[in-house]
Amino acid sequence: MLPRPRRCRLAARSPPPVAPRLAPFSLRRVPGRDPVPIRPPGVPLARPMSKVFEFTGDGDFCPGGSLYPNPKETSLFLSLGRHVDLYFPTCKRSRISAPFVFSGDQLKQKKKASIDVLPDECLFEIFRRLPTGQERSACACVSKRWLMLLSNIRGDELSCNKTTLPLKREDNPGENEEISGDEPPAIKDDGYLTRVLEGKKATDVRLAAIAVGTSSHGGLGKLSIRGNNSIRGVTDLGLRTVARGCPSLKVLSIWNVSSVGDEGLIEIANGCRQLEKLELRHCNAVSDKALISLAKNCPNLTDISIDSCSTIRNEGLQAIGQNCPNLKSISINNCPHVGDQGIASLLSNTSCVLTKVKLQALHVTDLSLAVIGHYGKAVTDLILANLQNVSERGFWVMGSGHGLQKLRSFAVTSCQGMTDMGLEALGKGCPNLKQLCVHNCAFLSDRGLDSFAKAALSLERLQLEECHRITQYGLFTLLANCGDKLKSLTLVHCLGMKDLNMGSPMLSSCKSLRSLSVRHCPGFGDVSLVMLAKLCPNLQHVDLSGLQAVTDAGFIPLLENCDGGLVKINVSGCSNLTDKAISAVAEMHGWTLEVLNLEGCRKVGNTSLVAIAENCPLLNDLDVSLCAVTDFGVAALARADQLNLQILSLSGCTEISEKCLPALRKLGQLLVGLNLQHCSGISKKSVDLLVEQLWRCDILH
């Protein structure tokens, strides 16, 4: 006799309450889909499958515990009798998309599949086969690793054959084969893309992003790096990404980046052979090795500026002179190891093309100036500053060398060797010199200025600053000797300028002078100004700022003798001028006056503003800061019908109050700039309201 079959646990217990038997489901077949069961109307829904999968035997559905050790094994669910109906789906291999899989009683994490497991070599081959710059830019946004890989791909390594180009979709015939890139992430300057990185923004990652992002827009043309990120600054690695991603780079400027050395600039030399302009400032890790590589690989270099690079020596300059046939401008400042040998080699090899030379704070001697005087055949602009080892003989030899025939502009600063003899030699040896600027040359006197004026027949602009041996006599002699060509004269901080009663010297007038600027010369007063007025009848621009010795008695004769009409007047700091002088300005020159600066003229008040409002229709820039003007004067300006002010400064005018706000609103209809700083009579709330109302005007407060 066969043993009695063992009954399952569910059957051994008392049967649960009889539930309504579920009606059979019919199947609705949809083409292309699995059969869908349809429930007849009025038949209750079966329990959700989640309840079946999650039951534990403690509920009313099936008390007594779990039927199966692994409730997730759906293949074990069979029919349990007439009291229970279960939905048994057709066996189908499931697609696992979750990060976990079940195996028996254990829950195992699915192994993550990622492209990141590919080595750099494989990713490199993939990236270089991307068809357009847009795809490469999109991939660069994924991670820093991808960005750095993409930035190290050279242009000649990109695979741009037809097999890699995307195909047109047949279902979208209007779509182009290549999607156009986004707007270039840079501004355009001089016809090519430009980027500037400053301070914390200057990092290798940003340089890599620039290299990748600009590659689809013709490449970067100008790159400026100012300062450095103290934590993740620019290094040679960043310059390498630029060198490989921006072969069309033409201008490179690096300021105060100590972490960039020879390796990075050598990469630039090898990858950016179209480089035309190079500027290095405070790059102490850059040596002659980098300059030699740049000179040999970048033959288009035309402009080189080296400032405060302590490791640059003569060898680098020699290489530049020998390998840069197109060099037009050279500037070397504060490089302690550069001497006569480097300067001489550079100038002698570029004598036919070099037009601009600047030497500042170098340990050079008279030999370098002699080389300039002999080989500077193409030099038009020359700047010499703080050359302490150059003597009077050096300037004399340079002027007597007859090599500076094309020199048009010469500036010398803090050179004790610039004396009367040297200045006279320059005047004779530079027949085309039009502009001379002499600053802080203590041994230059009236005699040298007189000799130079007689020899420099083409001089048009002269600026003397902190030359304390120049006196009133030298000034008037200069004007007499340059009467038919000098257009601009500037004197700044010349303590030798003092009022001397010279009588009425028979001097010819300087009818060509259009601009006169005498600033902060404490001894210059009414006597000198009256004499200048007689010698210079055609002045258009007058700047007398900081001359406290000038009063109405000297200023009004100047106004009376200017026949052509003054256009710009600056008398800021002339605290002894009054309303009488300013009213005379408005009445005599109001029909030509465009700019008037009265800052610090504390004796000038409302009377002057009334005269300006009535007589100056062309005035567009007025500064009455720290003057004695009140609300009445501002209202007078607002009532003027012909006044076309664009810039008005009332800074420090403590007498104006909120009563002038309606006048300011009316003036603000034409103003583009208004200065209300330190106006204590106007509250901040009123100023803020004025800012909202005059939204087109830039208001300082």
C-alpha positions in Angstrom: 0.0 0.0 0.0 1.4 3.3 -1.0 2.0 5.8 1.8 -0.5 8.6 2.0 0.8 11.8 0.5 1.8 14.5 2.9 -0.5 17.5 2.8 0.9 20.9 2.6 0.7 23.2 5.5 -2.0 25.3 4.0 -4.4 22.4 3.6 -3.7 21.1 7.2 -5.1 24.2 8.8 -8.7 25.2 9.0 -9.8 26.7 5.7 -10.1 30.4 5.6 -13.4 32.1 5.0 -14.7 31.4 1.6 -14.1 34.3 -0.6 -16.0 35.1 -3.8 -14.7 33.0 -6.5 -13.0 35.1 -9.1 -14.5 34.8 -12.5 -12.2 33.7 -15.2 -10.3 36.3 -17.1 -10.4 36.7 -20.9 -7.4 37.7 -22.8 -7.4 40.6 -25.3 -4.7 40.3 -27.8 -3.0 43.5 -29.1 -0.8 43.2 -32.2 2.8 43.3 -31.2 2.1 43.0 -27.4 1.6 40.2 -24.9 -2.1 39.2 -24.1 -3.8 41.5 -21.6 -6.3 40.0 -19.2 -9.8 41.7 -19.1 -11.9 41.6 -15.9 -15.7 41.2 -16.4 -17.8 44.0 -14.9 -18.8 43.5 -11.2 -16.1 41.0 -10.5 -13.7 42.1 -7.6 -10.1 42.5 -8.4 -7.6 39.9 -7.4 -5.0 40.7 -4.8 -2.0 42.6 -6.1 1.0 40.5 -7.0 3.0 42.5 -4.4 0.8 41.1 -1.7 1.4 37.6 -3.0 5.2 38.1 -3.1 5.4 39.7 0.4 3.0 37.5 2.4 4.5 35.9 5.6 1.6 33.7 6.7 0.5 36.0 9.5 -2.3 37.7 7.6 -5.8 36.6 6.6 -4.7 35.5 3.2 -2.6 32.5 4.2 -1.8 32.3 8.0 0.9 30.1 9.2 4.2 31.4 7.8 5.9 31.5 4.5 5.4 28.8 2.0 8.8 28.9 0.3 12.2 29.8 1.6 12.8 32.3 -1.2 9.7 34.3 -1.9 11.3 35.9 -5.0 11.4 32.6 -7.0 8.2 33.1 -9.0 8.7 29.7 -10.7 7.6 27.9 -7.5 4.1 29.3 -7.5 1.6 26.6 -8.4 -2.1 26.0 -8.0 -2.9 25.3 -4.3 -6.5 24.1 -4.7 -9.9 25.2 -5.5 -9.9 27.9 -2.8 -7.0 29.8 -4.2 -6.5 31.2 -7.7 -3.1 32.6 -8.6 -2.0 34.5 -11.7 0.8 32.5 -13.2 2.5 34.4 -16.0 4.2 32.8 -19.0 7.8 32.0 -18.5 9.9 34.7 -19.9 13.5 35.6 -19.4 13.6 38.8 -17.4 15.8 41.7 -18.2 17.8 42.8 -15.2 18.4 46.6 -15.2 18.7 47.2 -11.5 22.1 47.4 -9.7 21.2 44.3 -7.7 20.5 40.6 -8.6 19.1 37.8 -6.5 20.7 34.4 -6.2 19.2 32.0 -3.7 19.0 33.6 -0.4 21.8 36.2 -1.0 21.5 39.7 -2.5 24.4 40.4 -4.7 25.4 43.9 -6.1 25.5 44.0 -9.8 29.0 44.9 -11.2 28.9 48.4 -12.7 29.7 48.6 -16.3 31.3 52.0 -17.2 33.5 53.4 -19.9 35.8 54.7 -17.2 37.4 51.2 -17.0 38.9 51.9 -20.4 42.6 53.0 -20.3 43.6 56.4 -21.4 45.0 55.0 -24.7 41.6 53.7 -25.7 39.8 56.9 -24.7 42.4 58.9 -26.7 41.6 56.9 -29.8 37.9 57.4 -29.4 38.2 61.1 -28.7 40.4 61.8 -31.7 37.8 60.2 -34.0 35.0 62.5 -32.9 33.8 64.3 -36.0 33.2 67.8 -34.8 34.3 70.2 -32.1 30.9 70.2 -30.5 31.2 66.5 -29.7 34.6 67.0 -28.2 33.4 69.9 -26.1 30.5 67.8 -24.8 32.8 65.0 -23.8 35.1 67.5 -22.1 32.2 68.3 -19.7 32.0 64.7 -18.4 35.0 64.7 -16.1 38.4 66.2 -15.5 40.0 63.1 -16.8 38.2 63.4 -20.1 38.9 67.1 -20.3 42.6 66.6 -19.8 42.7 63.8 -22.4 40.9 65.9 -24.9 43.1 68.9 -24.3 46.2 66.9 -25.1 45.1 66.0 -28.6 46.9 67.9 -31.2 45.1 69.2 -34.3 47.1 66.9 -36.6 46.1 63.9 -34.5 42.4 64.4 -35.1 40.9 61.8 -37.5 38.5 63.7 -39.8 37.9 61.2 -42.6 34.5 60.6 -44.0 34.0 57.4 -42.2 33.8 59.1 -38.9 31.3 61.8 -39.9 27.7 61.3 -38.6 25.2 60.1 -41.1 22.0 61.8 -42.0 18.9 60.3 -40.5 16.5 59.1 -43.2 13.5 60.0 -41.0 14.7 63.6 -40.6 15.9 64.8 -43.9 16.1 68.4 -42.8 18.8 67.7 -40.2 22.3 68.8 -41.1 25.2 66.3 -41.2 27.0 68.3 -38.6 25.5 70.3 -35.7 26.9 73.8 -35.4 28.7 74.6 -32.2 27.7 76.9 -29.5 28.8 80.5 -29.3 32.5 80.8 -28.8 33.4 81.0 -25.1 35.6 84.0 -25.7 35.5 87.6 -26.9 36.9 88.7 -30.2 39.8 91.1 -30.2 41.8 92.2 -33.2 39.9 89.6 -35.3 40.6 86.5 -33.1 39.3 84.9 -29.9 40.7 86.3 -26.7 40.6 85.0 -23.1 41.9 86.6 -19.9 42.3 84.5 -16.7 42.9 86.5 -13.5 43.6 85.5 -9.9 41.7 82.4 -8.7 40.3 81.7 -12.2 43.8 81.0 -13.5 44.1 77.2 -13.2 45.2 74.3 -15.4 41.6 73.0 -15.7 40.4 76.3 -17.1 43.2 76.4 -19.6 42.3 72.9 -20.7 38.6 73.9 -21.0 39.6 76.9 -23.1 41.8 74.8 -25.4 39.0 72.3 -26.0 36.2 74.9 -26.2 37.8 77.2 -28.7 39.1 74.5 -31.0 35.8 74.4 -32.9 35.8 78.1 -33.5 39.1 78.5 -35.2 41.3 78.3 -32.1 42.3 80.8 -29.5 44.3 83.8 -30.7 45.1 85.7 -27.6 45.6 84.4 -24.1 46.4 86.5 -21.0 47.1 85.0 -17.6 47.2 87.6 -14.7 48.2 86.3 -11.3 47.8 82.8 -10.1 45.6 80.5 -8.0 47.5 79.9 -4.7 46.1 76.3 -4.5 45.7 75.1 -8.0 47.5 77.6 -10.1 48.7 77.5 -13.7 51.6 75.2 -14.3 53.5 73.8 -17.3 50.7 71.2 -17.7 48.2 74.0 -18.4 50.5 75.6 -21.0 50.9 72.2 -22.6 47.2 71.9 -23.1 47.2 75.3 -24.7 50.1 74.4 -26.9 48.3 71.2 -28.2 44.8 72.7 -28.5 45.5 76.2 -29.7 48.1 76.0 -32.6 46.8 79.3 -33.9 47.8 81.3 -30.8 49.3 84.6 -31.7 49.5 86.5 -28.4 50.6 85.1 -25.0 50.8 87.2 -21.9 51.8 85.8 -18.5 52.0 88.0 -15.4 53.1 86.9 -12.0 52.9 83.2 -12.4 55.9 81.7 -10.6 54.8 78.1 -11.3 55.3 78.3 -15.0 58.8 77.4 -16.2 60.8 76.4 -19.2 58.9 73.2 -19.9 55.6 74.9 -20.4 57.0 77.6 -22.7 58.9 75.0 -24.7 55.6 73.3 -25.3 54.2 76.6 -26.5 57.2 77.0 -28.8 56.6 73.6 -30.4 52.9 73.8 -30.7 52.1 77.5 -31.3 54.5 78.4 -34.2 52.3 81.3 -35.3 53.1 83.2 -32.1 53.6 86.9 -32.7 53.6 88.6 -29.3 55.1 87.4 -26.0 54.9 89.1 -22.7 56.5 87.7 -19.5 56.3 89.6 -16.2 57.5 88.3 -12.8 58.1 84.8 -14.2 61.2 83.9 -12.3 61.1 80.2 -13.3 61.6 81.0 -17.0 65.2 81.0 -18.2 67.2 81.3 -21.4 66.3 77.7 -22.3 62.6 78.8 -22.9 63.6 81.9 -24.9 66.0 80.0 -27.1 63.2 77.5 -28.0 60.7 80.2 -28.6 63.2 82.1 -30.8 64.0 79.0 -32.9 60.4 77.7 -33.4 58.4 81.0 -33.6 59.9 83.0 -36.5 56.9 85.3 -36.6 57.6 86.9 -33.3 57.4 90.7 -33.7 56.8 91.9 -30.1 58.6 90.7 -27.0 58.3 92.2 -23.5 60.3 90.8 -20.5 59.8 92.3 -17.1 61.3 91.3 -13.8 62.4 87.8 -14.8 65.4 87.2 -12.7 66.7 84.1 -14.5 66.9 85.6 -18.0 70.4 86.2 -19.2 72.3 87.4 -22.3 72.0 84.0 -24.1 68.3 84.3 -24.5 68.5 87.8 -26.0 71.2 86.6 -28.4 69.0 83.8 -29.6 66.1 86.2 -30.2 68.4 88.5 -32.2 69.7 85.6 -34.3 66.4 83.8 -35.0 63.6 86.5 -35.1 64.0 88.3 -38.4 60.6 90.1 -38.0 61.2 91.5 -34.5 59.8 95.1 -34.3 59.5 95.8 -30.6 61.6 94.8 -27.6 61.1 95.8 -24.0 63.4 94.6 -21.2 62.8 95.8 -17.6 64.5 94.8 -14.3 66.4 91.7 -15.5 69.5 91.8 -13.3 71.5 89.3 -15.4 71.0 91.1 -18.7 74.0 93.2 -19.7 75.8 94.9 -22.6 76.5 91.6 -24.4 72.8 90.6 -24.8 71.7 94.1 -25.8 74.5 94.5 -28.3 73.8 91.2 -29.9 70.1 91.8 -30.1 70.3 95.2 -31.6 73.0 94.5 -34.1 71.1 91.5 -35.5 67.8 93.3 -35.9 69.0 96.7 -37.0 66.9 96.8 -40.1 63.5 95.9 -38.6 63.5 96.8 -34.9 61.4 100.0 -34.4 60.6 100.2 -30.7 63.2 99.7 -27.9 62.6 100.0 -24.1 65.5 99.4 -21.6 64.7 100.0 -18.0 66.5 99.2 -14.7 69.3 97.2 -16.4 73.0 96.9 -15.6 74.1 98.2 -18.9 76.8 100.8 -19.6 77.7 103.3 -22.2 78.4 100.4 -24.7 74.7 99.6 -25.0 73.9 103.2 -25.9 76.7 103.3 -28.4 75.2 100.2 -30.1 71.8 101.9 -30.2 73.2 105.0 -31.7 75.0 103.0 -34.4 72.6 100.1 -35.2 69.2 101.7 -34.4 68.6 102.5 -38.1 64.9 101.6 -38.0 64.2 102.7 -34.4 61.3 105.2 -34.2 60.5 105.0 -30.4 63.1 104.8 -27.7 62.6 104.6 -23.9 65.5 104.6 -21.5 64.8 104.5 -17.8 66.8 104.1 -14.6 70.1 103.2 -16.2 72.4 104.1 -13.4 75.6 102.9 -15.0 75.2 105.1 -18.1 77.2 108.3 -18.1 77.1 111.5 -20.0 79.5 110.0 -22.5 77.0 107.3 -23.4 74.2 109.7 -24.3 76.7 111.8 -26.3 78.0 108.8 -28.2 74.4 107.7 -28.9 73.4 111.1 -30.3 76.6 111.4 -32.3 76.4 108.0 -33.9 74.0 109.2 -36.7 72.1 105.9 -36.5 68.9 107.3 -35.1 67.8 109.2 -38.2 64.3 107.8 -38.0 63.8 108.4 -34.3 60.5 110.2 -33.7 59.8 109.7 -29.9 62.4 109.7 -27.1 61.7 109.3 -23.4 64.4 109.3 -20.7 63.7 108.8 -17.0 66.0 108.9 -13.9 69.2 108.8 -15.9 71.9 110.9 -14.3 73.9 110.7 -17.5 71.4 112.9 -19.4 73.0 116.3 -19.2 73.2 119.4 -21.4 75.9 117.9 -23.6 74.0 114.6 -24.2 70.7 116.4 -24.9 72.4 118.7 -27.4 73.9 115.7 -29.2 70.5 114.1 -29.5 69.0 117.2 -31.0 71.7 117.2 -33.6 71.8 113.5 -34.3 68.0 112.9 -34.5 66.7 115.3 -37.2 63.2 113.7 -37.2 62.6 113.8 -33.5 59.0 115.0 -32.8 58.4 114.1 -29.1 60.7 114.4 -26.1 59.9 113.5 -22.5 62.5 114.1 -19.8 61.7 113.0 -16.3 63.8 113.4 -13.2 67.1 114.3 -14.8 68.8 116.5 -12.2 71.7 117.7 -14.4 69.7 119.1 -17.2 69.5 122.9 -17.3 68.4 125.9 -19.4 71.6 125.8 -21.4 71.0 122.2 -22.7 67.3 123.0 -23.3 68.2 126.0 -25.4 70.8 124.1 -27.4 68.4 121.2 -28.0 65.6 123.6 -29.1 67.9 125.1 -31.7 69.0 121.7 -33.1 65.7 119.8 -33.0 64.0 121.4 -35.9 61.1 118.9 -36.0 60.1 119.0 -32.3 56.3 119.1 -31.7 55.8 117.9 -28.2 58.0 118.5 -25.1 57.4 117.2 -21.5 59.7 118.2 -18.6 59.0 116.6 -15.3 61.0 117.0 -12.1 63.7 118.9 -13.9 64.5 121.4 -11.2 67.3 123.3 -13.1 64.9 124.4 -15.7 63.8 128.0 -15.0 61.5 130.7 -16.5 64.3 131.8 -18.8 64.8 128.4 -20.3 61.0 128.1 -20.9 60.7 131.3 -22.8 63.9 130.7 -24.8 62.5 127.3 -25.8 59.2 128.9 -27.0 61.1 131.5 -29.0 63.3 128.9 -30.8 60.4 126.5 -31.5 57.9 129.1 -32.6 56.8 127.5 -35.8 56.6 123.8 -34.9 56.0 123.2 -31.2 52.4 122.1 -30.5 52.4 120.9 -26.9 54.4 121.9 -23.8 54.1 120.2 -20.4 55.9 121.2 -17.2 55.2 119.0 -14.1 56.8 119.5 -10.6 59.6 121.7 -11.9 60.7 123.6 -8.7 63.0 125.9 -10.6 60.0 127.7 -12.2 59.6 131.0 -10.3 58.1 134.3 -11.2 60.9 136.6 -12.4 60.3 140.1 -13.7 62.2 140.0 -16.9 60.7 143.2 -18.2 59.4 142.9 -21.8 61.9 140.7 -23.7 61.8 140.9 -27.4 60.8 137.3 -28.1 59.0 135.9 -31.1 55.6 134.4 -30.4 55.0 130.6 -30.5 52.0 130.6 -32.8 52.0 126.9 -33.3 51.5 126.0 -29.6 48.0 124.6 -29.0 48.4 122.8 -25.6 50.0 124.3 -22.5 50.2 122.3 -19.3 51.9 123.7 -16.2 51.0 121.4 -13.2 52.1 121.6 -9.6 54.9 124.1 -10.1 54.6 126.1 -6.8 56.7 129.1 -8.1 54.8 129.6 -11.2 52.4 132.6 -10.8 50.8 135.5 -12.5 54.0 137.1 -13.9 54.9 133.9 -15.8 51.4 133.4 -16.9 51.1 136.9 -18.4 54.3 136.4 -20.4 53.1 133.0 -21.7 49.8 134.7 -22.7 51.8 137.1 -24.9 53.9 134.4 -26.5 51.1 131.8 -27.1 48.1 133.4 -28.8 46.6 130.3 -30.3 46.1 128.0 -27.3 43.2 125.6 -27.2 44.0 123.5 -24.2 45.2 124.9 -20.9 46.0 122.9 -17.8 47.1 124.9 -14.7 46.1 122.4 -12.0 47.7 122.9 -8.6 49.0 126.4 -9.2 47.9 128.2 -6.1 50.0 131.3 -6.9 47.8 132.0 -10.0 45.0 134.6 -9.4 42.5 136.4 -11.5 45.2 139.0 -12.4 47.3 136.5 -14.3 44.5 134.2 -15.6 42.3 136.9 -17.2 45.1 138.2 -19.5 45.7 134.7 -20.7 42.0 134.5 -21.6 42.2 137.8 -23.4 45.2 136.8 -25.6 43.8 133.4 -26.8 42.3 134.4 -30.1 41.3 131.0 -31.4 39.0 130.1 -28.5 39.8 127.7 -25.6 38.3 124.2 -25.8 39.5 122.5 -22.6 40.4 124.3 -19.3 41.6 122.7 -16.2 42.3 124.9 -13.2 41.7 122.4 -10.4 43.5 123.3 -7.2 43.8 127.0 -8.2 42.2 128.1 -4.9 42.8 131.8 -5.6 40.6 132.0 -8.7 37.2 133.6 -8.2 33.9 134.0 -9.9 35.3 136.9 -11.9 37.8 134.7 -13.7 35.3 131.9 -14.4 32.7 134.3 -15.6 35.3 135.7 -18.0 35.9 132.2 -19.3 32.2 131.7 -20.0 31.9 135.1 -21.7 35.1 135.0 -23.8 35.3 131.3 -24.7 31.8 129.9 -24.0 31.2 129.4 -27.7 34.1 126.9 -28.0 34.4 125.5 -24.5 33.8 121.8 -24.1 35.5 120.7 -20.9 35.9 122.8 -17.7 37.4 121.5 -14.5 37.1 123.7 -11.4 37.7 121.1 -8.7 39.0 122.7 -5.5 38.3 126.3 -6.5 36.7 127.2 -3.2 36.1 130.8 -4.2 34.0 129.8 -7.2 30.2 129.7 -6.6 26.8 130.2 -8.1 27.8 133.2 -10.1 30.0 131.1 -12.2 27.4 128.5 -12.8 24.9 131.1 -13.9 27.4 132.5 -16.5 28.2 129.0 -17.7 24.5 128.2 -18.1 24.0 131.3 -20.2 27.1 131.2 -22.4 28.4 127.7 -22.9 26.2 125.7 -25.3 28.9 123.2 -26.2 30.0 122.4 -22.7 29.7 118.6 -22.1 32.0 118.0 -19.1 31.8 120.2 -15.9 33.5 119.5 -12.6 32.7 121.8 -9.7 33.7 119.5 -6.9 34.6 121.1 -3.6 33.4 124.5 -4.9 31.0 126.9 -3.1 28.0 126.1 -5.2 24.5 125.7 -3.7 21.0 124.6 -4.9 20.6 127.9 -6.7 23.5 127.2 -9.0 22.3 123.7 -9.8 18.9 125.1 -10.6 20.5 127.7 -13.0 22.1 124.9 -14.9 18.8 123.0 -15.2 17.0 126.1 -16.5 19.5 126.6 -19.3 17.9 126.0 -22.7 21.1 125.5 -24.8 23.3 123.6 -22.3 24.1 120.0 -23.3 25.9 118.7 -20.3 26.8 115.0 -20.3 29.1 114.7 -17.3 28.5 116.7 -14.1 30.5 116.3 -10.9 29.3 117.9 -7.6 31.5 115.8 -5.3 32.1 117.4 -1.9 29.6 120.3 -2.4 28.3 120.3 1.1 26.0 123.3 0.4 23.7 121.5 -1.9 20.6 119.8 -0.4 17.6 117.8 -1.5 16.0 120.9 -2.9 18.2 120.5 -6.0 16.8 117.0 -6.8 14.2 118.3 -9.3 16.9 120.2 -11.1 19.1 117.1 -11.1 16.2 115.1 -12.5 15.9 117.6 -15.4 19.6 117.6 -16.0 19.6 113.8 -15.9 17.6 113.6 -19.1 20.9 114.3 -21.0 23.5 113.3 -18.4 25.5 110.0 -18.8 27.6 110.6 -15.6 26.8 112.3 -12.3 29.0 112.4 -9.2 27.3 113.1 -5.9 29.9 111.6 -3.6 30.4 113.3 -0.2 27.3 115.5 -0.7 26.2 115.3 2.9 23.1 117.5 2.3 21.5 114.7 0.2 20.3 111.6 2.0 21.1 108.1 0.8 17.4 107.4 0.3 17.0 110.3 -2.1 20.1 109.3 -4.0 18.8 105.8 -4.4 15.5 107.1 -5.7 17.4 109.3 -8.1 19.3 106.3 -9.3 16.1 104.5 -10.2 14.6 107.5 -12.0 17.8 108.3 -14.0 18.5 104.7 -15.0 20.5 105.7 -18.1 22.9 107.9 -16.0 25.8 106.5 -14.2 25.6 108.0 -10.7 28.4 107.9 -8.2 27.3 108.3 -4.6 
